[in-house]
Amino acid sequence: MAITTGGQLFVWDTKKKLVTINGESLGPILKAGASLSLTKVQLTNEGIPIVTLSNQTSCAFDSSMGTWILLHDSADTTKSSSSIHSYITGLDFVVGPLAAVQGGADLTRRQGVERLQSSDSGHQRLATESYLESQVASALSLRSSKEYRFWMLAYVKCLTKQGNEQKLRDICTELAGPPLPSVARHGKAQTSLLLGFSKHGLLKELLSTMASNSSLQRLISEIHEQIQ
């Protein structure tokens, strides 16, 4: 990996002898008029570049989407307004590229504050849902399978408590894939893996979490029938 003085990013896969990122500009994340500098540049095991700036903002470049993804912003009010303690309790915290950028220690400290300042306000609920959703998207962009599972489970716990059936349906349908008769009819192979693990395996974990809300029983039954 290399970054030129002109702010262009290059990444090579030396084993395959090819360029994976060819002269991508850092301009979109270096805000115009702001006096910013690079404080850290790293490459994940999946070959994804992460750039940290002097304002403590970290971004990763998603080659498949051709854009920069925001991973961490110390000034983000959504994170500071959210309350995630109850949704990650009981889950084994995973240290991966996302946690490394955001600071696992900061998350632990924040849980302690949340226990003292817990609120059920509408603003906090929306902020929490938005934060967890962004964590899922960031872990997916980094192709960090363990962190993706961790944040997806927390996100679904949040949606289950809120009874957000539509978003839960969207998540379950995506993981379940199309009905088998439809796949056979159109001659399409169903992708059963996501980031190296079984989609249906993760989906069954999510359905178990959703079972805590009795109003979601019909949706759970529908998805169970679809994957059997």
Protein Blocks (a to p, Z undefined) as FASTA:
>chain_A
ZZdfkopacdddfknopafbghiafklmmcghiacddfbdcddfkopacdddfkopacdd
dfknopacdfbdfklmklmmpcfklmmgoiacdddfklmmnopmlmmmmmmmmmmmgccb
fklmmmmmmmmmmmmmmmmmnopaklmmmmmmmmmmmmmmnopaklmmmmmmmmnopafk
lmmmnopacdfbgehiafklmmmmmmmmmmmpmklmmmmmmmmmmmZZ
